[in-house]
């Protein structure tokens, strides 16, 4: 589900986890779970951006995220350990935009400000996309979800 939304609302969670009996504690735990997923995502973006800078990358146009890239592999390994799902193209696009935002901010020295990531978060939260209906199924997800 993280491939489609990084900032799910409690309403979204209730819609897609219909088999869960929600209360304040469970809702809070699921939101925390997504927060941890987001944190890993952003840590990887910062790490790969700093690596690109140290490798001599000069412009954001040189940064791409494809299915074969190391960044996509690392993210897929974390979010899709069993490799049950094909990474959606939109997630690769969001990852590339995020990587470029981090790279740009770091190369401009914005990371000297303690709240430098907030502007990046605002950009990324607007890039949510629709979650496939297969995730709503009360019978569980099919073995493999492909675009």
N, CA, C and O atoms as a GROMACS GRO file, in nm:
protein
  588
    1UNK      N    1   0.082  -0.120   0.000
    1UNK     CA    2   0.000   0.000   0.000
    1UNK      C    3   0.087   0.126   0.000
    1UNK      O    4   0.047   0.229  -0.054
    2UNK      N    5   0.204   0.118   0.061
    2UNK     CA    6   0.294   0.233   0.067
    2UNK      C    7   0.338   0.276  -0.073
    2UNK      O    8   0.373   0.392  -0.093
    3UNK      N    9   0.338   0.184  -0.169
    3UNK     CA   10   0.373   0.220  -0.306
    3UNK      C   11   0.277   0.325  -0.362
    3UNK      O   12   0.313   0.396  -0.456
    4UNK      N   13   0.157   0.336  -0.305
    4UNK     CA   14   0.056   0.428  -0.357
    4UNK      C   15   0.034   0.550  -0.268
    4UNK      O   16   0.006   0.659  -0.318
    5UNK      N   17   0.047   0.532  -0.138
    5UNK     CA   18   0.023   0.644  -0.047
    5UNK      C   19   0.125   0.644   0.066
    5UNK      O   20   0.147   0.543   0.133
    6UNK      N   21   0.185   0.758   0.085
    6UNK     CA   22   0.281   0.772   0.195
    6UNK      C   23   0.216   0.837   0.317
    6UNK      O   24   0.270   0.829   0.427
    7UNK      N   25   0.101   0.901   0.297
    7UNK     CA   26   0.034   0.974   0.404
    7UNK      C   27  -0.114   0.933   0.412
    7UNK      O   28  -0.201   1.017   0.388
    8UNK      N   29  -0.145   0.808   0.444
    8UNK     CA   30  -0.286   0.768   0.448
    8UNK      C   31  -0.358   0.830   0.568
    8UNK      O   32  -0.303   0.842   0.677
    9UNK      N   33  -0.480   0.870   0.544
    9UNK     CA   34  -0.564   0.920   0.654
    9UNK      C   35  -0.621   0.801   0.730
    9UNK      O   36  -0.616   0.688   0.682
   10UNK      N   37  -0.677   0.828   0.846
   10UNK     CA   38  -0.739   0.719   0.921
   10UNK      C   39  -0.857   0.662   0.842
   10UNK      O   40  -0.885   0.542   0.850
   11UNK      N   41  -0.927   0.747   0.768
   11UNK     CA   42  -1.038   0.700   0.684
   11UNK      C   43  -0.991   0.605   0.575
   11UNK      O   44  -1.055   0.504   0.548
   12UNK      N   45  -0.878   0.637   0.514
   12UNK     CA   46  -0.820   0.549   0.412
   12UNK      C   47  -0.782   0.415   0.472
   12UNK      O   48  -0.809   0.310   0.415
   13UNK      N   49  -0.719   0.420   0.587
   13UNK     CA   50  -0.679   0.295   0.654
   13UNK      C   51  -0.802   0.210   0.684
   13UNK      O   52  -0.799   0.088   0.664
   14UNK      N   53  -0.908   0.271   0.733
   14UNK     CA   54  -1.030   0.196   0.766
   14UNK      C   55  -1.093   0.136   0.641
   14UNK      O   56  -1.150   0.027   0.646
   15UNK      N   57  -1.082   0.206   0.530
   15UNK     CA   58  -1.137   0.155   0.404
   15UNK      C   59  -1.061   0.033   0.354
   15UNK      O   60  -1.122  -0.063   0.306
   16UNK      N   61  -0.929   0.035   0.366
   16UNK     CA   62  -0.847  -0.072   0.309
   16UNK      C   63  -0.812  -0.183   0.406
   16UNK      O   64  -0.758  -0.286   0.365
   17UNK      N   65  -0.842  -0.164   0.532
   17UNK     CA   66  -0.822  -0.270   0.630
   17UNK      C   67  -0.957  -0.302   0.694
   17UNK      O   68  -0.977  -0.288   0.815
   18UNK      N   69  -1.048  -0.344   0.608
   18UNK     CA   70  -1.186  -0.366   0.653
   18UNK      C   71  -1.201  -0.480   0.753
   18UNK      O   72  -1.300  -0.487   0.825
   19UNK      N   73  -1.104  -0.568   0.758
   19UNK     CA   74  -1.110  -0.681   0.852
   19UNK      C   75  -1.059  -0.644   0.991
   19UNK      O   76  -1.062  -0.727   1.082
   20UNK      N   77  -1.011  -0.522   1.008
   20UNK     CA   78  -0.958  -0.477   1.138
   20UNK      C   79  -1.067  -0.406   1.216
   20UNK      O   80  -1.140  -0.323   1.162
   21UNK      N   81  -1.077  -0.440   1.342
   21UNK     CA   82  -1.171  -0.371   1.430
   21UNK      C   83  -1.098  -0.250   1.488
   21UNK      O   84  -1.017  -0.262   1.580
   22UNK      N   85  -1.128  -0.133   1.433
   22UNK     CA   86  -1.053  -0.013   1.468
   22UNK      C   87  -1.097   0.046   1.600
   22UNK      O   88  -1.215   0.051   1.634
   23UNK      N   89  -0.998   0.091   1.674
   23UNK     CA   90  -1.018   0.176   1.790
   23UNK      C   91  -0.903   0.277   1.785
   23UNK      O   92  -0.821   0.273   1.693
   24UNK      N   93  -0.898   0.366   1.879
   24UNK     CA   94  -0.796   0.472   1.876
   24UNK      C   95  -0.654   0.414   1.876
   24UNK      O   96  -0.567   0.464   1.805
   25UNK      N   97  -0.631   0.312   1.954
   25UNK     CA   98  -0.498   0.252   1.966
   25UNK      C   99  -0.454   0.187   1.834
   25UNK      O  100  -0.341   0.207   1.789
   26UNK      N  101  -0.542   0.111   1.772
   26UNK     CA  102  -0.508   0.042   1.647
   26UNK      C  103  -0.487   0.144   1.535
   26UNK      O  104  -0.394   0.130   1.455
   27UNK      N  105  -0.573   0.244   1.528
   27UNK     CA  106  -0.557   0.348   1.426
   27UNK      C  107  -0.423   0.418   1.444
   27UNK      O  108  -0.350   0.441   1.348
   28UNK      N  109  -0.393   0.451   1.567
   28UNK     CA  110  -0.266   0.517   1.598
   28UNK      C  111  -0.147   0.429   1.559
   28UNK      O  112  -0.048   0.479   1.507
   29UNK      N  113  -0.158   0.300   1.585
   29UNK     CA  114  -0.049   0.208   1.552
   29UNK      C  115  -0.028   0.198   1.401
   29UNK      O  116   0.085   0.196   1.354
   30UNK      N  117  -0.138   0.191   1.325
   30UNK     CA  118  -0.124   0.184   1.179
   30UNK      C  119  -0.064   0.313   1.124
   30UNK      O  120   0.019   0.308   1.033
   31UNK      N  121  -0.104   0.426   1.177
   31UNK     CA  122  -0.048   0.553   1.132
   31UNK      C  123   0.100   0.558   1.166
   31UNK      O  124   0.180   0.609   1.087
   32UNK      N  125   0.138   0.507   1.282
   32UNK     CA  126   0.279   0.501   1.321
   32UNK      C  127   0.357   0.409   1.227
   32UNK      O  128   0.471   0.439   1.191
   33UNK      N  129   0.296   0.300   1.189
   33UNK     CA  130   0.358   0.206   1.096
   33UNK      C  131   0.391   0.276   0.964
   33UNK      O  132   0.502   0.262   0.912
   34UNK      N  133   0.295   0.350   0.911
   34UNK     CA  134   0.319   0.425   0.787
   34UNK      C  135   0.424   0.534   0.808
   34UNK      O  136   0.503   0.562   0.719
   35UNK      N  137   0.424   0.594   0.925
   35UNK     CA  138   0.525   0.694   0.957
   35UNK      C  139   0.665   0.633   0.954
   35UNK      O  140   0.759   0.695   0.905
   36UNK      N  141   0.679   0.513   1.006
   36UNK     CA  142   0.808   0.442   1.001
   36UNK      C  143   0.847   0.410   0.858
   36UNK      O  144   0.965   0.420   0.822
   37UNK      N  145   0.750   0.370   0.776
   37UNK     CA  146   0.777   0.344   0.634
   37UNK      C  147   0.826   0.471   0.566
   37UNK      O  148   0.922   0.468   0.489
   38UNK      N  149   0.758   0.584   0.593
   38UNK     CA  150   0.798   0.712   0.536
   38UNK      C  151   0.939   0.750   0.579
   38UNK      O  152   1.019   0.796   0.498
   39UNK      N  153   0.967   0.730   0.706
   39UNK     CA  154   1.099   0.766   0.758
   39UNK      C  155   1.209   0.687   0.686
   39UNK      O  156   1.312   0.744   0.649
   40UNK      N  157   1.187   0.557   0.665
   40UNK     CA  158   1.284   0.477   0.591
   40UNK      C  159   1.301   0.532   0.449
   40UNK      O  160   1.414   0.546   0.400
   41UNK      N  161   1.190   0.564   0.384
   41UNK     CA  162   1.190   0.620   0.249
   41UNK      C  163   1.275   0.746   0.244
   41UNK      O  164   1.363   0.760   0.158
   42UNK      N  165   1.250   0.839   0.336
   42UNK     CA  166   1.323   0.964   0.337
   42UNK      C  167   1.471   0.946   0.374
   42UNK      O  168   1.557   1.017   0.321
   43UNK      N  169   1.501   0.854   0.462
   43UNK     CA  170   1.641   0.826   0.497
   43UNK      C  171   1.716   0.777   0.373
   43UNK      O  172   1.829   0.819   0.347
   44UNK      N  173   1.652   0.689   0.297
   44UNK     CA  174   1.716   0.640   0.174
   44UNK      C  175   1.735   0.750   0.072
   44UNK      O  176   1.837   0.756   0.005
   45UNK      N  177   1.637   0.839   0.061
   45UNK     CA  178   1.648   0.950  -0.034
   45UNK      C  179   1.765   1.042   0.003
   45UNK      O  180   1.842   1.084  -0.083
   46UNK      N  181   1.778   1.071   0.131
   46UNK     CA  182   1.888   1.155   0.175
   46UNK      C  183   2.022   1.085   0.152
   46UNK      O  184   2.117   1.145   0.103
   47UNK      N  185   2.028   0.958   0.187
   47UNK     CA  186   2.151   0.879   0.170
   47UNK      C  187   2.194   0.876   0.023
   47UNK      O  188   2.311   0.902  -0.008
   48UNK      N  189   2.102   0.845  -0.066
   48UNK     CA  190   2.135   0.835  -0.208
   48UNK      C  191   2.167   0.973  -0.267
   48UNK      O  192   2.250   0.983  -0.358
   49UNK      N  193   2.103   1.078  -0.217
   49UNK     CA  194   2.134   1.213  -0.263
   49UNK      C  195   2.275   1.254  -0.224
   49UNK      O  196   2.351   1.306  -0.305
   50UNK      N  197   2.309   1.229  -0.099
   50UNK     CA  198   2.444   1.263  -0.052
   50UNK      C  199   2.549   1.180  -0.127
   50UNK      O  200   2.657   1.230  -0.158
   51UNK      N  201   2.518   1.054  -0.154
   51UNK     CA  202   2.611   0.970  -0.230
   51UNK      C  203   2.630   1.024  -0.371
   51UNK      O  204   2.742   1.026  -0.422
   52UNK      N  205   2.520   1.068  -0.434
   52UNK     CA  206   2.529   1.124  -0.569
   52UNK      C  207   2.617   1.249  -0.569
   52UNK      O  208   2.698   1.268  -0.660
   53UNK      N  209   2.600   1.332  -0.468
   53UNK     CA  210   2.684   1.452  -0.459
   53UNK      C  211   2.831   1.414  -0.442
   53UNK      O  212   2.918   1.473  -0.507
   54UNK      N  213   2.859   1.318  -0.358
   54UNK     CA  214   2.999   1.278  -0.338
   54UNK      C  215   3.055   1.207  -0.461
   54UNK      O  216   3.177   1.205  -0.482
   55UNK      N  217   2.967   1.149  -0.543
   55UNK     CA  218   3.011   1.084  -0.668
   55UNK      C  219   3.029   1.185  -0.782
   55UNK      O  220   3.071   1.148  -0.891
   56UNK      N  221   2.998   1.312  -0.754
   56UNK     CA  222   3.019   1.415  -0.856
   56UNK      C  223   2.900   1.446  -0.944
   56UNK      O  224   2.915   1.516  -1.044
   57UNK      N  225   2.783   1.398  -0.909
   57UNK     CA  226   2.664   1.433  -0.986
   57UNK      C  227   2.643   1.584  -0.972
   57UNK      O  228   2.648   1.638  -0.862
   58UNK      N  229   2.619   1.650  -1.085
   58UNK     CA  230   2.611   1.796  -1.085
   58UNK      C  231   2.470   1.851  -1.099
   58UNK      O  232   2.443   1.965  -1.060
   59UNK      N  233   2.379   1.772  -1.155
   59UNK     CA  234   2.244   1.825  -1.175
   59UNK      C  235   2.139   1.717  -1.148
   59UNK      O  236   2.166   1.598  -1.159
   60UNK      N  237   2.019   1.763  -1.112
   60UNK     CA  238   1.910   1.670  -1.081
   60UNK      C  239   1.870   1.585  -1.201
   60UNK      O  240   1.821   1.474  -1.185
   61UNK      N  241   1.892   1.637  -1.321
   61UNK     CA  242   1.856   1.563  -1.441
   61UNK      C  243   1.935   1.433  -1.454
   61UNK      O  244   1.894   1.340  -1.523
   62UNK      N  245   2.049   1.428  -1.388
   62UNK     CA  246   2.132   1.308  -1.393
   62UNK      C  247   2.079   1.198  -1.301
   62UNK      O  248   2.124   1.084  -1.309
   63UNK      N  249   1.984   1.232  -1.215
   63UNK     CA  250   1.928   1.136  -1.118
   63UNK      C  251   1.800   1.076  -1.172
   63UNK      O  252   1.702   1.146  -1.195
   64UNK      N  253   1.800   0.945  -1.190
   64UNK     CA  254   1.680   0.875  -1.234
   64UNK      C  255   1.657   0.755  -1.145
   64UNK      O  256   1.750   0.696  -1.090
   65UNK      N  257   1.531   0.720  -1.132
   65UNK     CA  258   1.496   0.600  -1.057
   65UNK      C  259   1.420   0.508  -1.152
   65UNK      O  260   1.308   0.540  -1.195
   66UNK      N  261   1.481   0.396  -1.183
   66UNK     CA  262   1.419   0.297  -1.270
   66UNK      C  263   1.402   0.167  -1.191
   66UNK      O  264   1.452   0.155  -1.080
   67UNK      N  265   1.332   0.074  -1.248
   67UNK     CA  266   1.313  -0.056  -1.181
   67UNK      C  267   1.447  -0.125  -1.151
   67UNK      O  268   1.458  -0.203  -1.057
   68UNK      N  269   1.547  -0.095  -1.233
   68UNK     CA  270   1.678  -0.159  -1.219
   68UNK      C  271   1.775  -0.082  -1.131
   68UNK      O  272   1.886  -0.129  -1.106
   69UNK      N  273   1.736   0.035  -1.084
   69UNK     CA  274   1.829   0.116  -1.005
   69UNK      C  275   1.845   0.061  -0.864
   69UNK      O  276   1.758  -0.009  -0.812
   70UNK      N  277   1.959   0.093  -0.805
   70UNK     CA  278   1.990   0.048  -0.669
   70UNK      C  279   1.887   0.101  -0.569
   70UNK      O  280   1.846   0.029  -0.478
   71UNK      N  281   1.846   0.225  -0.585
   71UNK     CA  282   1.748   0.283  -0.493
   71UNK      C  283   1.616   0.205  -0.500
   71UNK      O  284   1.558   0.174  -0.396
   72UNK      N  285   1.569   0.175  -0.619
   72UNK     CA  286   1.445   0.097  -0.634
   72UNK      C  287   1.461  -0.041  -0.570
   72UNK      O  288   1.368  -0.092  -0.508
   73UNK      N  289   1.578  -0.100  -0.586
   73UNK     CA  290   1.603  -0.232  -0.526
   73UNK      C  291   1.594  -0.225  -0.374
   73UNK      O  292   1.532  -0.310  -0.311
   74UNK      N  293   1.657  -0.124  -0.315
   74UNK     CA  294   1.657  -0.108  -0.169
   74UNK      C  295   1.514  -0.086  -0.118
   74UNK      O  296   1.474  -0.147  -0.019
   75UNK      N  297   1.440   0.001  -0.184
   75UNK     CA  298   1.302   0.029  -0.142
   75UNK      C  299   1.214  -0.094  -0.158
   75UNK      O  300   1.134  -0.126  -0.071
   76UNK      N  301   1.229  -0.162  -0.270
   76UNK     CA  302   1.149  -0.283  -0.294
   76UNK      C  303   1.180  -0.390  -0.190
   76UNK      O  304   1.089  -0.456  -0.140
   77UNK      N  305   1.305  -0.405  -0.156
   77UNK     CA  306   1.344  -0.504  -0.056
   77UNK      C  307   1.280  -0.473   0.079
   77UNK      O  308   1.245  -0.564   0.154
   78UNK      N  309   1.265  -0.346   0.110
   78UNK     CA  310   1.208  -0.306   0.239
   78UNK      C  311   1.055  -0.320   0.240
   78UNK      O  312   0.998  -0.372   0.336
   79UNK      N  313   0.990  -0.273   0.136
   79UNK     CA  314   0.844  -0.268   0.133
   79UNK      C  315   0.780  -0.393   0.073
   79UNK      O  316   0.660  -0.414   0.089
   80UNK      N  317   0.857  -0.473   0.006
   80UNK     CA  318   0.803  -0.583  -0.073
   80UNK      C  319   0.900  -0.701  -0.063
   80UNK      O  320   0.943  -0.756  -0.165
   81UNK      N  321   0.932  -0.740   0.060
   81UNK     CA  322   1.037  -0.840   0.086
   81UNK      C  323   1.022  -0.967   0.002
   81UNK      O  324   1.120  -1.020  -0.049
   82UNK      N  325   0.901  -1.014  -0.010
   82UNK     CA  326   0.878  -1.138  -0.086
   82UNK      C  327   0.866  -1.113  -0.236
   82UNK      O  328   0.848  -1.206  -0.314
   83UNK      N  329   0.878  -0.986  -0.275
   83UNK     CA  330   0.868  -0.947  -0.415
   83UNK      C  331   0.737  -0.994  -0.478
   83UNK      O  332   0.734  -1.041  -0.592
   84UNK      N  333   0.630  -0.981  -0.401
   84UNK     CA  334   0.497  -1.024  -0.447
   84UNK      C  335   0.434  -0.928  -0.546
   84UNK      O  336   0.346  -0.966  -0.624
   85UNK      N  337   0.477  -0.802  -0.543
   85UNK     CA  338   0.412  -0.698  -0.621
   85UNK      C  339   0.512  -0.628  -0.711
   85UNK      O  340   0.627  -0.605  -0.674
   86UNK      N  341   0.466  -0.594  -0.829
   86UNK     CA  342   0.547  -0.514  -0.918
   86UNK      C  343   0.542  -0.370  -0.868
   86UNK      O  344   0.435  -0.318  -0.838
   87UNK      N  345   0.658  -0.305  -0.860
   87UNK     CA  346   0.660  -0.166  -0.817
   87UNK      C  347   0.582  -0.083  -0.919
   87UNK      O  348   0.613  -0.087  -1.038
   88UNK      N  349   0.483  -0.008  -0.874
   88UNK     CA  350   0.408   0.076  -0.968
   88UNK      C  351   0.496   0.185  -1.029
   88UNK      O  352   0.584   0.239  -0.963
   89UNK      N  353   0.472   0.216  -1.155
   89UNK     CA  354   0.547   0.322  -1.223
   89UNK      C  355   0.536   0.454  -1.148
   89UNK      O  356   0.633   0.530  -1.140
   90UNK      N  357   0.419   0.481  -1.094
   90UNK     CA  358   0.399   0.606  -1.020
   90UNK      C  359   0.490   0.612  -0.898
   90UNK      O  360   0.539   0.720  -0.864
   91UNK      N  361   0.515   0.500  -0.831
   91UNK     CA  362   0.604   0.500  -0.716
   91UNK      C  363   0.747   0.532  -0.760
   91UNK      O  364   0.819   0.603  -0.690
   92UNK      N  365   0.788   0.479  -0.874
   92UNK     CA  366   0.921   0.512  -0.926
   92UNK      C  367   0.930   0.661  -0.957
   92UNK      O  368   1.032   0.724  -0.930
   93UNK      N  369   0.823   0.716  -1.012
   93UNK     CA  370   0.819   0.859  -1.042
   93UNK      C  371   0.827   0.942  -0.913
   93UNK      O  372   0.903   1.039  -0.906
   94UNK      N  373   0.749   0.904  -0.813
   94UNK     CA  374   0.751   0.974  -0.684
   94UNK      C  375   0.891   0.963  -0.621
   94UNK      O  376   0.942   1.060  -0.565
   95UNK      N  377   0.951   0.847  -0.631
   95UNK     CA  378   1.085   0.827  -0.576
   95UNK      C  379   1.186   0.917  -0.646
   95UNK      O  380   1.273   0.975  -0.581
   96UNK      N  381   1.176   0.927  -0.776
   96UNK     CA  382   1.268   1.012  -0.852
   96UNK      C  383   1.249   1.159  -0.814
   96UNK      O  384   1.347   1.230  -0.794
   97UNK      N  385   1.125   1.203  -0.805
   97UNK     CA  386   1.098   1.342  -0.765
   97UNK      C  387   1.153   1.368  -0.626
   97UNK      O  388   1.215   1.472  -0.601
   98UNK      N  389   1.132   1.274  -0.535
   98UNK     CA  390   1.182   1.288  -0.398
   98UNK      C  391   1.334   1.294  -0.396
   98UNK      O  392   1.393   1.380  -0.330
   99UNK      N  393   1.398   1.203  -0.467
   99UNK     CA  394   1.544   1.202  -0.475
   99UNK      C  395   1.596   1.335  -0.527
   99UNK      O  396   1.693   1.390  -0.473
  100UNK      N  397   1.533   1.385  -0.630
  100UNK     CA  398   1.576   1.512  -0.688
  100UNK      C  399   1.553   1.629  -0.592
  100UNK      O  400   1.634   1.721  -0.586
  101UNK      N  401   1.444   1.626  -0.518
  101UNK     CA  402   1.416   1.731  -0.420
  101UNK      C  403   1.523   1.730  -0.311
  101UNK      O  404   1.575   1.835  -0.272
  102UNK      N  405   1.557   1.612  -0.261
  102UNK     CA  406   1.662   1.600  -0.159
  102UNK      C  407   1.796   1.647  -0.215
  102UNK      O  408   1.867   1.724  -0.150
  103UNK      N  409   1.831   1.600  -0.333
  103UNK     CA  410   1.957   1.637  -0.395
  103UNK      C  411   1.967   1.788  -0.411
  103UNK      O  412   2.069   1.848  -0.377
  104UNK      N  413   1.863   1.847  -0.463
  104UNK     CA  414   1.861   1.992  -0.485
  104UNK      C  415   1.878   2.068  -0.354
  104UNK      O  416   1.957   2.162  -0.346
  105UNK      N  417   1.803   2.028  -0.252
  105UNK     CA  418   1.810   2.096  -0.123
  105UNK      C  419   1.950   2.082  -0.061
  105UNK      O  420   2.006   2.179  -0.010
  106UNK      N  421   2.004   1.962  -0.066
  106UNK     CA  422   2.137   1.939  -0.006
  106UNK      C  423   2.244   2.016  -0.084
  106UNK      O  424   2.333   2.076  -0.024
  107UNK      N  425   2.235   2.016  -0.216
  107UNK     CA  426   2.337   2.086  -0.296
  107UNK      C  427   2.330   2.237  -0.277
  107UNK      O  428   2.430   2.306  -0.298
  108UNK      N  429   2.215   2.289  -0.239
  108UNK     CA  430   2.201   2.433  -0.210
  108UNK      C  431   2.237   2.466  -0.065
  108UNK      O  432   2.238   2.582  -0.026
  109UNK      N  433   2.267   2.363   0.015
  109UNK     CA  434   2.304   2.387   0.154
  109UNK      C  435   2.186   2.406   0.247
  109UNK      O  436   2.203   2.450   0.361
  110UNK      N  437   2.066   2.373   0.201
  110UNK     CA  438   1.946   2.388   0.283
  110UNK      C  439   1.949   2.298   0.406
  110UNK      O  440   1.880   2.325   0.505
  111UNK      N  441   2.028   2.192   0.400
  111UNK     CA  442   2.033   2.098   0.512
  111UNK      C  443   2.100   2.156   0.636
  111UNK      O  444   2.107   2.089   0.739
  112UNK      N  445   2.149   2.279   0.627
  112UNK     CA  446   2.203   2.346   0.745
  112UNK      C  447   2.090   2.392   0.838
  112UNK      O  448   2.112   2.412   0.958
  113UNK      N  449   1.970   2.408   0.782
  113UNK     CA  450   1.853   2.448   0.860
  113UNK      C  451   1.790   2.323   0.920
  113UNK      O  452   1.765   2.226   0.847
  114UNK      N  453   1.763   2.321   1.050
  114UNK     CA  454   1.705   2.201   1.113
  114UNK      C  455   1.572   2.155   1.052
  114UNK      O  456   1.538   2.036   1.060
  115UNK      N  457   1.497   2.245   0.993
  115UNK     CA  458   1.367   2.206   0.937
  115UNK      C  459   1.370   2.199   0.784
  115UNK      O  460   1.268   2.220   0.719
  116UNK      N  461   1.486   2.170   0.728
  116UNK     CA  462   1.503   2.173   0.583
  116UNK      C  463   1.418   2.072   0.507
  116UNK      O  464   1.389   2.094   0.390
  117UNK      N  465   1.376   1.964   0.570
  117UNK     CA  466   1.300   1.861   0.499
  117UNK      C  467   1.151   1.894   0.486
  117UNK      O  468   1.083   1.834   0.403
  118UNK      N  469   1.101   1.987   0.564
  118UNK     CA  470   0.958   2.017   0.564
  118UNK      C  471   0.906   2.056   0.426
  118UNK      O  472   0.797   2.013   0.388
  119UNK      N  473   0.981   2.134   0.354
  119UNK     CA  474   0.935   2.175   0.220
  119UNK      C  475   0.929   2.055   0.126
  119UNK      O  476   0.843   2.048   0.038
  120UNK      N  477   1.020   1.961   0.144
  120UNK     CA  478   1.018   1.840   0.062
  120UNK      C  479   0.896   1.756   0.096
  120UNK      O  480   0.828   1.705   0.006
  121UNK      N  481   0.866   1.741   0.224
  121UNK     CA  482   0.749   1.664   0.266
  121UNK      C  483   0.622   1.720   0.205
  121UNK      O  484   0.533   1.645   0.166
  122UNK      N  485   0.612   1.853   0.198
  122UNK     CA  486   0.493   1.917   0.141
  122UNK      C  487   0.477   1.883  -0.007
  122UNK      O  488   0.365   1.865  -0.055
  123UNK      N  489   0.587   1.874  -0.078
  123UNK     CA  490   0.583   1.837  -0.220
  123UNK      C  491   0.538   1.692  -0.235
  123UNK      O  492   0.451   1.661  -0.316
  124UNK      N  493   0.598   1.604  -0.156
  124UNK     CA  494   0.574   1.460  -0.170
  124UNK      C  495   0.432   1.421  -0.128
  124UNK      O  496   0.372   1.334  -0.190
  125UNK      N  497   0.380   1.484  -0.025
  125UNK     CA  498   0.246   1.446   0.019
  125UNK      C  499   0.140   1.475  -0.087
  125UNK      O  500   0.031   1.418  -0.083
  126UNK      N  501   0.170   1.563  -0.182
  126UNK     CA  502   0.076   1.594  -0.290
  126UNK      C  503   0.082   1.493  -0.404
  126UNK      O  504   0.003   1.501  -0.498
  127UNK      N  505   0.173   1.398  -0.395
  127UNK     CA  506   0.193   1.302  -0.504
  127UNK      C  507   0.126   1.167  -0.479
  127UNK      O  508   0.158   1.068  -0.545
  128UNK      N  509   0.034   1.162  -0.386
  128UNK     CA  510  -0.038   1.038  -0.358
  128UNK      C  511  -0.116   0.997  -0.483
  128UNK      O  512  -0.154   1.082  -0.563
  129UNK      N  513  -0.140   0.869  -0.499
  129UNK     CA  514  -0.222   0.823  -0.611
  129UNK      C  515  -0.324   0.721  -0.560
  129UNK      O  516  -0.316   0.675  -0.447
  130UNK      N  517  -0.418   0.688  -0.646
  130UNK     CA  518  -0.523   0.595  -0.607
  130UNK      C  519  -0.466   0.458  -0.574
  130UNK      O  520  -0.376   0.408  -0.641
  131UNK      N  521  -0.522   0.400  -0.472
  131UNK     CA  522  -0.484   0.265  -0.431
  131UNK      C  523  -0.570   0.168  -0.511
  131UNK      O  524  -0.692   0.186  -0.518
  132UNK      N  525  -0.511   0.067  -0.571
  132UNK     CA  526  -0.591  -0.027  -0.651
  132UNK      C  527  -0.702  -0.092  -0.568
  132UNK      O  528  -0.686  -0.117  -0.449
  133UNK      N  529  -0.814  -0.118  -0.633
  133UNK     CA  530  -0.929  -0.180  -0.567
  133UNK      C  531  -0.896  -0.316  -0.508
  133UNK      O  532  -0.962  -0.360  -0.414
  134UNK      N  533  -0.795  -0.383  -0.563
  134UNK     CA  534  -0.758  -0.515  -0.511
  134UNK      C  535  -0.721  -0.509  -0.363
  134UNK      O  536  -0.734  -0.608  -0.291
  135UNK      N  537  -0.676  -0.393  -0.318
  135UNK     CA  538  -0.641  -0.378  -0.177
  135UNK      C  539  -0.764  -0.371  -0.086
  135UNK      O  540  -0.752  -0.384   0.035
  136UNK      N  541  -0.882  -0.351  -0.144
  136UNK     CA  542  -1.007  -0.343  -0.068
  136UNK      C  543  -1.071  -0.479  -0.045
  136UNK      O  544  -1.162  -0.493   0.037
  137UNK      N  545  -1.026  -0.576  -0.117
  137UNK     CA  546  -1.091  -0.707  -0.115
  137UNK      C  547  -1.097  -0.766   0.026
  137UNK      O  548  -0.994  -0.775   0.094
  138UNK      N  549  -1.216  -0.806   0.071
  138UNK     CA  550  -1.226  -0.868   0.202
  138UNK      C  551  -1.162  -1.007   0.204
  138UNK      O  552  -1.140  -1.064   0.312
  139UNK      N  553  -1.134  -1.062   0.087
  139UNK     CA  554  -1.074  -1.196   0.077
  139UNK      C  555  -0.923  -1.190   0.072
  139UNK      O  556  -0.856  -1.292   0.054
  140UNK      N  557  -0.868  -1.071   0.088
  140UNK     CA  558  -0.722  -1.056   0.082
  140UNK      C  559  -0.677  -1.021  -0.057
  140UNK      O  560  -0.756  -1.020  -0.152
  141UNK      N  561  -0.552  -0.993  -0.067
  141UNK     CA  562  -0.495  -0.954  -0.195
  141UNK      C  563  -0.469  -1.076  -0.281
  141UNK      O  564  -0.443  -1.185  -0.231
  142UNK      N  565  -0.478  -1.057  -0.412
  142UNK     CA  566  -0.439  -1.168  -0.501
  142UNK      C  567  -0.289  -1.196  -0.479
  142UNK      O  568  -0.218  -1.114  -0.420
  143UNK      N  569  -0.244  -1.310  -0.528
  143UNK     CA  570  -0.103  -1.347  -0.509
  143UNK      C  571  -0.007  -1.239  -0.557
  143UNK      O  572   0.094  -1.212  -0.492
  144UNK      N  573  -0.039  -1.179  -0.669
  144UNK     CA  574   0.047  -1.076  -0.725
  144UNK      C  575  -0.038  -0.963  -0.779
  144UNK      O  576  -0.138  -0.987  -0.848
  145UNK      N  577   0.000  -0.842  -0.748
  145UNK     CA  578  -0.069  -0.724  -0.799
  145UNK      C  579   0.025  -0.658  -0.899
  145UNK      O  580   0.136  -0.618  -0.864
  146UNK      N  581  -0.020  -0.647  -1.023
  146UNK     CA  582   0.058  -0.581  -1.127
  146UNK      C  583  -0.025  -0.469  -1.184
  146UNK      O  584  -0.148  -0.471  -1.179
  147UNK      N  585   0.046  -0.370  -1.240
  147UNK     CA  586  -0.023  -0.256  -1.301
  147UNK      C  587  -0.099  -0.300  -1.423
  147UNK      O  588  -0.164  -0.217  -1.488
   0.00000   0.00000   0.00000
